[in-house]
């Protein structure tokens, strides 16, 4: 479903709340970034577009001021978007909470090696909230990355393997 796919991409690749995602306008996408003023905190974030989100936005029809539109050109409401995502998942035997995509994005950034500050620059969260969400990250993935870095420092090679 193209509408669900676009919404999931926006939620995940921007690490924003559902209310901020439904407010996103096409005019907020410029210079390879999406500009967001968060509704809850008033925090302004300029998020570089992940290549997967950029590709999805390029495919999406521009039929309204907002990126996610309801019927006609009306903005999609957060309640209706939540229902749409949950119905899509339920039809496939899953239960989802859209806010979980924000948590997953934070953990994906951290597991990719981003610092808490870098992650907060994307999500607009406090460092304390990033660390709270970080409790869910994969210890195994982090440990593997840490050993690679440690070995690389010892060997002088990026993959950490001796010559």
WOSUL-V518681 format. One record per residue. N is the residue number from 0. RES is the residue in one letter. OMEGA is omega in degrees with one decimal (* if undefined). Layout:
N/RES/OMEGA
N/RES/OMEGA
//
This chain:
0/X/-174.7
1/X/-179.1
2/X/178.0
3/X/-178.9
4/X/179.0
5/X/179.9
6/X/179.5
7/X/177.5
8/X/179.8
9/X/179.8
10/X/-174.1
11/X/-172.6
12/X/171.5
13/X/-179.0
14/X/-178.4
15/X/176.8
16/X/-177.5
17/X/178.9
18/X/178.6
19/X/-179.6
20/X/179.9
21/X/178.2
22/X/-176.5
23/X/179.8
24/X/176.4
25/X/179.9
26/X/176.7
27/X/-180.0
28/X/-179.8
29/X/177.8
30/X/177.6
31/X/-178.7
32/X/169.3
33/X/-175.5
34/X/-175.2
35/X/166.7
36/X/-173.7
37/X/-177.2
38/X/-174.4
39/X/-172.3
40/X/-174.7
41/X/179.4
42/X/175.4
43/X/175.7
44/X/174.2
45/X/-171.5
46/X/174.7
47/X/-177.7
48/X/170.4
49/X/-175.6
50/X/179.7
51/X/177.5
52/X/178.7
53/X/178.7
54/X/179.8
55/X/178.2
56/X/179.4
57/X/179.1
58/X/-171.9
59/X/176.2
60/X/177.9
61/X/-175.9
62/X/-179.9
63/X/175.3
64/X/179.1
65/X/-179.2
66/X/176.9
67/X/-177.9
68/X/174.5
69/X/178.4
70/X/-177.4
71/X/-179.9
72/X/179.3
73/X/177.0
74/X/175.6
75/X/177.8
76/X/179.7
77/X/179.4
78/X/179.9
79/X/177.8
80/X/177.8
81/X/178.7
82/X/-179.1
83/X/-179.4
84/X/-179.0
85/X/177.0
86/X/178.4
87/X/-179.8
88/X/-179.0
89/X/178.7
90/X/-179.9
91/X/175.7
92/X/-178.7
93/X/172.9
94/X/-179.6
95/X/170.8
96/X/-176.8
97/X/180.0
98/X/176.7
99/X/177.3
100/X/176.2
101/X/178.0
102/X/179.7
103/X/179.5
104/X/178.4
105/X/-179.4
106/X/177.6
107/X/177.5
108/X/-179.9
109/X/-180.0
110/X/176.9
111/X/178.1
112/X/177.9
113/X/175.9
114/X/176.0
115/X/179.5
116/X/177.5
117/X/179.2
118/X/178.8
119/X/177.9
120/X/176.2
121/X/-172.8
122/X/-176.6
123/X/-179.6
124/X/172.4
125/X/177.0
126/X/179.0
127/X/179.8
128/X/176.2
129/X/179.3
130/X/176.8
131/X/178.0
132/X/-175.8
133/X/177.8
134/X/-177.9
135/X/-176.3
136/X/-177.0
137/X/176.9
138/X/-178.4
139/X/-179.9
140/X/179.7
141/X/179.7
142/X/178.3
143/X/178.3
144/X/179.9
145/X/179.5
146/X/176.9
147/X/179.2
148/X/-179.2
149/X/177.3
150/X/-179.8
151/X/178.9
152/X/-178.9
153/X/-174.7
154/X/-176.0
155/X/-179.6
156/X/-176.3
157/X/-178.9
158/X/176.5
159/X/-177.7
160/X/177.1
161/X/-178.2
162/X/*
//
